[in-house]
Amino acid sequence: MYCPKAYENEKKNEDLEFERSQSTFSVSELNFILNKNDHNIIKIKNEIKKIIDNDEIISKPQEIHSLSREEQFKRALYVSSKIVDIKKRFGEIGRDQYYQSLFEEIPFVINDIVFACAFKSLASDEQINRLYSKFENYQYLGSYSQTEIGHGSNVQGIETTCTYIKESSEFELNSPTLTSTKFWIGGLGKLATHTIVFAQLLIPTSQQNGKLKNYGPHPFLLQVRSLDDHTPLKGITVGDIGPKLGFNSIDNGFLRLDHVRIPRENMLSRFFRVNENGEYEKPKHPKLIYAGMVGVRSNMIENSFVCLSRAVTIAIRYSTIRKQFKSNRSDKEEKKIIEYSNQMNRIVPYLAQTFAYFFTGKRFSGEFNEMMKAVKQHQDTTLLSELHANSSGLKSLMTQSTSDGIESCRLSCGGHGYSQFSGFPYLWSNYVHMSSAEGESNLLPQQTTKYLLGILRKVLSGSSNNNNNENNDKSIGQSVKYIKEEFESSFENINQFIQEKELNSIVHPDSLLQLFKHRSFILIKSIAESIQEQMTNGNKDIPQIWSDLNVEVNHCSKAHCQLYVVQSFYDQIILLSSNGGTSSSTISILIQLLQTYCIWTINTNLVDLLQDQYVELSQIDFLKKSLINFYKLLRPNLVSLVDSFDLCNTTLGSALGSYNGDVYSTLYEWASTQPFNKNSLPLGFNENIKPLINSKL
């Protein structure tokens, strides 16, 4: 691990060191698990942490807060320039670890993650072989232009057009209205040389009557700027959209196109194409057009762990060092604020969620890669619908709850959490846009619930037709098999399940997992029944029925995705345990984290479990009271658990959360040496304030 050696010569906080001495598990073993059991990844990570900790500019993240927008962007370009050498030394693994280790966001992440995901998912092998190395080596810089100033989540409604011109074998891109202006496009405002433009594909009909047939949104690669002097090309208006809540070292841009021609070959054509005669060759599955978007969501799902781990690290270390109030007058010292149950309630659930999200991201990333391999090699789209539905719900759940977690950790640090020097305001403002990016979090869950209702219909049709039962089983994905299991289950309540499985408690992981399965099934079933009831009563307006049920629909998606999270976490614990290479103490701490996440989540959704009396009121009371007991179980290991993330001080950028806990002297040093304190008189004092002080009124 990096931190214990890198900071071994610094003065150590006694309280933090005491906490570390209380650990009941191996921190390095857990760190190994969090690095996918790969010593090479750990080695590369440690080298990169050393690079950023020793860089004269990157190692001073606190200086960002005193910079203007232009100065922040200039700094970001300097940090971006280091990526070339890192890729040469460590490859793509090193590049990804560099991004994850930086305190700030940098523009190259758009080219390397957002653009790359979309391009590799949507471009043909020929296009990838011909072009992608240019983007890999930063000779070209890519971006992803889908969102418009008038359309975001409704991709089908975008207004940018791309018309096929048969005579020249070209496409013509155009922004016909103000609302068709591409907007919020990361990396486009100042840097991108190219962008993937999503536009309505228009092809002349064969009748030669001048009419155009619309085939819906499709992706096209467009060169935006000259490779000689970086100026916009003819017909292209491009610029930065201006200051934002956060993410200001990224140049989100706007783009307008005035009948810009591109070669026919610039249509990204892995799944569809337009031939020379203007004939459209459609994809095998309509959702394949969104494969690139699912890839970006996969990265967002994994990134939830990265950002939340920083927040809980700062909060737990500071809460261990910060002391307020004495329990008794005779006490020599005030009490560590981490000892208070309300403080633990603000932080510990999000610590458990951090680990849960790590294993969730690992699972979903694996499923995405498996799906793309099947699609590319065999045109097999079997996994696509399930993956798309899960990506929608998980992206919504995990980005919003991560934002909530960062804010809860900030609040746990009291007034100091409001300072930029705590690291929280910058972390939160840079992350919170994730809830809206690549699909608004209040709309995406509807796609998930529609899929779940479709699975329920399959189960119901299979039960009434024994001949189709076996085929239905094969077509039901792994993450939704519980719907069939619950439909066929004979258990009327959780007690029957516990007795049948010979479990010792409702807080056994198997019992908790069953509660999540039943809760999700009941919510799906309830929505289906509500729709059926409305239709039986003569209401045939399905869109209005759906609109009226939006709140329940989103809650249903959330329940399913929380089950996905719990299942992902528990499956990995079982795998680690069965492989035999992980100590019982580490398995035990992971189980406690799983139980904490489950009980905390259940306690915030108790009404769901009371709908059909699946859980008794006495059991609800037991679950509520047991949460504090799990906090106490985890309490001796809290500092060691965040140490297992092995986040270096530069990554955290926090006076409150450094590895050796030098909180107050660091906070004072950063405050006293900031540029605003360079001169005793602020600008404008002599002109505006001094005359008032010297006046004789």
N, C-alpha and C positions, 0 to 999 in steps of 0.2 A: 504493500500500500504506500501511497505517496505522502500523505500528510504527516504521519508520525515521524518520518525521517526528515522531511523538508523543513519542519518547524521545531526540530528537537532542541535547537540551541536558543529558542526564544523563551522568555519568562512564561511559566505556566500558571494558569489559574488553579488554585487549590481545590475549589469546588468541582471544577470539571474533571480534574485528575482523580478526585475521590469517586465521582460517578463512574468513571472509566474502570476503576478498580473493582466496582461492584458487578460488573458484567457477568452474566451466567452463560454466555455463548462466545464462540470465536468470531470476532469482528472480521478478520481476514477471510474466514470461510464464507460468511454471508456476502462479503464483497465479491468473492469469486463467483458466487451464484448470480449476483447482479451484473456480472460481466460475462454471462453466458458460459461460465465454466471454461473460459478461454484465457490462458496466461498471456497470449500474444496481445490480446486487446488491452489487458491491464498494463503490459509493458509500453504499448503505444500511448495509452492514456497518460501514464506517468511522465513520458518524454514530453508530451504536449503541455501538461501542467507545468513542467519545468520551464518550457519555452515561454509561456505566457507570464509565469511568476517572475521571470528574469528580464522580460522586455520592459524597457524604460517607460514606454507609453501605455501598453496594455495592462501592466501591473498596477496602474493607478486609476482604477475605475471611478473613484470618487471625483475625479476631475471632470468627468462628463457633465455633471450637474451644473457646472458653471459655464458651459460652452453654449454659444448661439447655435441655431439650427445648421448654419453653414459650417461652423467649426465642428459640430458633431458629425456631419457627413464627411468632412475632410478626414477626421479621425477614423471613421468607419472605412474609408478607402484605404488608409494605411493598414488597418487591421486585416482588410480583405486581401491586400497584396501579399501577405505572409502565407496565404493558402497555397500558392504555387509551389513553394519549397516544401511545405508539409505534405502535399500530394506526391511530390517526387520521392520523398523519404519514406512515407508510410502508406501511400495509396488511398483509396476511398475510405477505408476504415479511419485513417488518420484525419482525413478531411471532416468526416462526420463527428469524430471526437473533438476536433478543434471547435466546431460550431457549438457543441454541447458544453464545452468548457469555458467559453467566452462569457463575460458579464453582459456585453452588449450584443445587439443584433447587427448583422452586417449585410450589405446588399447582395453579395455573392450567393447567399443562401437561397435566393430566388432562382438563380440560374441552376444551382446544384441540386436543389430539392424540388421546388414547385415545377419549374420548367422541365427538369430532367424526368420527373415522374410522368408528366403528361406526354412528353415526346417519346419516351421509351415504350409507353403503353399504346400510343396511337399511331406512331410512325411505322412504316413497313421496314422489313430487314434491310432492303436496299437503301431507304432513306437514312436509317440509322448508320449503316456502314459508310454512306457518303458524307453525312453531315455531323454526326454526334461528336466526333473527336474535336471538331472546332469549338464546340461548347465546353467540352471537358477541359480543353487547354486555354480557355478564356480568350481565344481569338474572336469568337462570337460570344455575346451575352444574351441569354434568353429570358423571356417573361411569358406570362399566361393571361391573355386578354379575353375574359369571358364576361365579367360583370359590366353593366352599363349604368349610366347615371340614372336611367329610368327603369332598369330591370336588374334584379339581383338573383334571388332564389328561383324565380320563374324563368328558367333557362329557355324554355320553349317560346317565351315571349320576347326574346331579344330582337332588336330591330336592325342591327347591322346586316347587310346583304352581301352575298357573294354570287354573282351571276356568271354562268359559263358562256364564253364566247367561242362558238364552234369554229368560226373562220380562222382564228389565230391560235386555237387550242390554249386559251388563257382563261383565268378567272378575273372578274372585276369586283374588288371590294369597295363598299361604299357605306358612309354614315348618312342615311337619308333624312334624319331628324336630329334635333338637339339631344333628345332623350336616348338616341342610339350611341352617343359618345361613350366610348369605353372609359371606365372610371374605377379608381381604387386598384389599379394594376401594379402590383409590387415589382420594383426594379425597373419600371418603364420610364419614370419621370425624367431621369437624367442619364442612366447607364445603358439600358438594353439596346442592342443593335438589331435584335430580332424579337418577334413575339408570335405566339400561337393565338390567332384570332378565331373566336367562335362566331360564325355568321350563318344566317339563313341561306341554305343552298338553293339557288334558283336556276332551273334548266329550262330552255325553250322546249315547248311541246313539239311533237312530230308533225302537227298539222300546219306548221309554218304560218300560223296566224298571229304571231307576235306575242302569244300568251306564254307565261312562265309558270312552271310547276314548282311548288315549294316542297323541298324534301326535309325541311327542319334544320336545326343547328348542326354545323359540322366544323371541324378544325382545319385551319390553313396556316402555313408558316409564312410570315411576312417579314421582310427586311425593313426596319424602321429608319435606321440612320446609316449614313455613309461610313464605310470602313476607312476612308482617308481622313476626313476631318470631323466625323461624328455629328454632322448636321443632319436634320431630318430630310428624308428623300421627298421628291416631288409628290404633291397631293396629300402629304402627311402632316398633320398638326399634332404635336406631342409636347407634354410638359408635366410638371409636378403639381399635385392637387393641393398642396399647402400643408400647414401645421395640423397635427392630429393629437388626440389624447395621449398617444404613445407611439412607439415604433418609428420615431422621427429620424433615425439613422438609415431608414429604408425609404427609397424614393418612389412612393406610390404615385402613379401617373394617370393622365388622361390621354385619349387617342381619338382623333377624328380622321376619317379617310374620305378623300374626294376622288372617286372613280379610279382607284389604284389597281393597275394590272399586275398579276403574278402568273407564272407558268402553271399549267395544269398539274405538273408534278409536285407543286407545293401543297396540294391537298394531302393531309396526313392519312395514309391509305392502308393501314394494317387490316382494317375490318370492312372498308367500303371504298369505292373509287368511282370516278367518272371517266369513261373511256374517250377516245378521240372523237367518236361520233356523238358524244353527249348523252350516252346511255348510262344510267345510274345502276351500279351493282351494290345491292343493299347488304347490310351486315347480317350475320346469322342470328344475332340477338339484339333487339333495339337498344338495350342498356349498355352495349359495348362502347357506344360513343362516350360514355361517362367513365370508362376504365381509368383514364388519367386522373379524374377527380377522386375516385376511390383510392388511388395510390397516394394522393396528397393527404386525404383523410387518414390513411394508415400512418403517415408520418405525424399527423397532428395527435392521433391517439397515443403513439409512443412518446411524443413530446410532453404529454401531460405529466408523466413520471418525472421527466427532467426538471420541469419548472416547480412542481410541487415539492420535490425533494429539497430544493434550495430553501423554500419557505419554511418547511418544518425544521430544517437544520438550524436556521437562524433563530427561530422561535424557541426551540428546545434548549439550545445553548444559552441564549439570553435568559430564559426563565430559570435556568439552573444557577446563574450568576446573580441575577437580580434578587434582592431581598427586601421584603416589606412587612412590617408589623411583627410583634412578638406574640407567641401563643400565651405565654405567661410572663408576668413581670420579672420573675426570677431568671428568665432566659438571658443568656449572654448575647446572643445574636438574634437578629430578625430572621424570619422564616423565608426560605427560598419560595418564590412565587409558584414554582412548578409543583409544590406540595399541596396547593389549594385545588380542590376538586373542580371548581369552575374553570380554573386555568387549564387543567388537564383536558377538560371537556372541549375547550377551544382548539386544542392542538392534537391530542392523541388520536382522535378519529381520523384526522387527516394524515397522520403518520401511517396508520393502518391502511388508509386509502392509497397512499403513495406506493406501498408494496403491492397492493391489489392491482393498481394500474400498471405497474411494471410487468407483471405476469399477463395481464390483459393485452398490453401492447405487443408482447412477445408472441402470444397466441394469434392475434389478429394479423400481424405482419406475416407470420408463417402461412396463414390461410390465404392471404392476398397473393403471396408469391406462388403458392400451389395453384391458385385459380389462374393466374396469368400464364403459368407454365402450360397448364391444360389448354388454355385458349390458343396460345401461340403455336404449340406443337400439334394439337389435334383438333383445333376449332371446337373444343369441348366447353360449352357454356353452362354445364350442370350446376356449378357452384356460384354462378354470377348473381342470381337473384337473392340468394341468402346473404352473400357477402355484401351486396349493395345495401340491403335492408339493415344489416348489422352495422355497417359503416355509418349510415345515417343516424341511427339511434345512439351509437357509442360516441360518435363525434359530438353530438348534442349534449349527452350526459357528462362526458369526461371533461370537455372544455369548460362547461359552466361550473361544474363542481370543483375543478381546479382553480378557477377564478375565485370561487367562494372560499376555497381553502387558503389561498394566498392572503385574502382579505382577513380571514379569521386569525391567521398567524400574525398579521400586522397588528390587529387589535389586541392580541395577547401581549404585545410589547409596549402597550400604553402609549404615552406621548412620544417616546423615542421612535416608535414605529412610524410616526408621521414624517420623520426626517428622511430626506433622500439618502442620508448616510446610513440608514438602516438597511437599505437595499430593497425594501418592500415597494415603495411607490414606483420605482423604475421597473421592477419585476412585474408588478401587477399591470401597469399601464402598457407595457410591451406585450403582455400575454392576453389581456382581456379581449382583444379584437378576434381571438380565435373562436369565440362564441358566434360571431357573425360571418367570419371568412369561410368560403367553400360551403355555404349553405347555412341559413339562419336557424338558430337552435330552437326556435319556436315552430318551425315548419318541417324540418327534417324528420322529426319523430313520426309524422303522419305517414311517411313512406314505410317506416318500420312496422307500424300497426296494420297498415293495409296488407303487408306481406304476412303478418301473423294471422290475420283474419282469413287469408287465403289458405294457410296451412290448416286452420281449424275446419274450413270447408272440406278440404281433402280428407281429414280425419272423419268427419261426419259422413261423407259420401262413401268412404271405405267401410264404415260400420254398417251401412245399409246395403252394401253390395260386397259380399264375401269374395267374389271373383277379383275385385279390384284391390282388395286389402293388401295383398303382397306387393303389387305395383306401387301403391301409395306409400308403403313403408320405405321403399327404395328411393322415392322422390322427396322424402322428408329429410332435411338436412340435420346434421349433428346437433346444432345449437337449438333446434326447435323440436327435437324428439320428445321432450317433456310434455308437449301438448297432447300427443297421442297417449303417453303414459298416464297422464293425469285424467284424461277422458275415460280411460279404461280402468282406472284405479278403484279399488273397493274400499279404500281408507276414507272414513267419514271425518276423521280428525287426526291431529298430529299424534295423539296418544296411541292410537292404533298402529301408526307407522313406527313409533318408538318401540312398542312392544314386539311387533313383528321382526324388527331388525335387531332386537335385543341391545338397544342403546341405553346408556345410563342417565341421559339427561336431554332436555330440550336444547341445551347449548352445545351438545355434541355436533361437530361439523356436518355430519350426515343429516341430523335433524334440522339444522339451520338451512342447509342446502334445499331440503324438502320444503321448508316454509317458503323459500324464494320461488321454487317451482310452482307450488300451489297458488301462491299470490299472483304470479304472472298469468297462470291459466285462468283463474277466476276473473281477472280484469279483461282478458281477451273475450272470454265467454259472455261477460256482462255487456260489452260493447256490441257483440253480435246479437244478443237478445234485444238490446235497445233499438238497434236498426230494424230488426224483424218486427218488433212491436209497433214501431212507427209505420212501417209499410202495411202491416195487418190492419191498422186503424185508418188506412186510406191515404197516408202521406207518401206519395211516390217521388217527391223531390229529394233524390239521394244527395245531391250537393249540399242542400240546406240541412238535411239530417246530419250529414258529416260535419258541417260547420258548427252546428249546435253541440256536437259531441267533441269538439276539438280539445277541450281541457282534459276530458277522460282519455281521449286518444293519446295525447302526449304523456299522460301518466302511465298508460299501459306500456308504451314504448320504454319509458324509464324503468319500469319494473322488469321487463324482459332483459334490458341491458344490464341492470344491476345483477340479475341472475347470471348473465354472461360473465360478468366480472368475478362473481363469487365462484362460479364453476371453473374459470380460468385459474384462479388462485389455488383452489383446492386440488385441481388436477395436477398442478405443478408440485404441490406439497407431497401428494401421493407418489408422483414420479420420483422425486428426490429421495423419499423414504424407501421406495422399492429398489432403487438402484444401489442402495447400501453405502454410498460414498459420502453421505452427509451425516454429521453427528446428531445424536438424539436431542442435544440441547438446542441446536439450530432449528431442527424440525419443530421442537416444542415452542420456540419463540415465534416461528412462522404461523403455527396453529393459533396461538394467542392473538396474533395480529388479525388473522382471518376471522376469528370469533368476535373480536372487537369491531371490525368493519361490519360484520353481519348484524350484530345486536344493535349497533348504533343506527344502521340503515333501517332495521325493523322498527326501532323505537320512534323514528320519524315518519313511519308509515303504518302505524298500528291499526288504523281504521280498516285498511285493506284486509287484515287477517280476521277481523270481526264480522265481515260481511256474511259468511256462512257458518260462523261458530266453529271454524276449523281449529281455533286456539281458544282455550278457556281464559276467563278473566284472571284467574289466579296465575296462569302461566304468563300472561301479559305483564302482570305485576312483578313476577319473578324476573322476566327479561329486562324490565326497566331498572330493577335494583341491581341486577348482575353486572351492568355496564361499569359501574364504579369499581367493582371488584376486579374487572379485567384491566382497568386503568392502574390499579394498585399492583396487579401482577406484572404489568409491563414497566412500572415506575423505575425499578433499579436498572433497567436496560435502555432507557430512553436515549441517553447521550450516546451509548455504544451503537444503538440502531442507526442514528443519523451519521455517526462516524463511518458506518459501513458504506455510505454513499461516496466517501472519500473525496469530498468537494474541496478544492483548494481555495485559499482566501481570495484570489483574484476572481474566481468564478462567482463567489458569493457577493463580492463588492459591498460588504457590510461591516460597519464598525461593531455591530452587536453580535455577529455570528462567527467570528474568526476561530480557527481551530484551537488556539491557546487561550481564548477568552479575555483578551486585553480590551475590554469594552470601553471603560470610561476614559482612559488615556488616549485611545484611538479616536473616540468621538470628539474629545476636546481638541486633539491635534488637527483633525480634519476640519473642524469648525473654525478654529483660530487661524489656520493657514489658507483658507479659501480666498480667492481673489477679491471678493467683496470687502474683506477686511484689510486690503493692502493700503488703502488711504483712509485716514480718520474721518475726512469729510466726504460725504457722498456727492455724486454729481448733482448739480442743481441746488445744493445747499445755500451757497452764497447768493444766488439770484433770487431764491424763493423763500427761504426760511430765515436767513440772517437778518434781512430787513425787519421781519416781524419781531425777532428777539431784541433788536436795537431800537425798535419804535418806542415812542413816548406816550402811546395811547393809554 
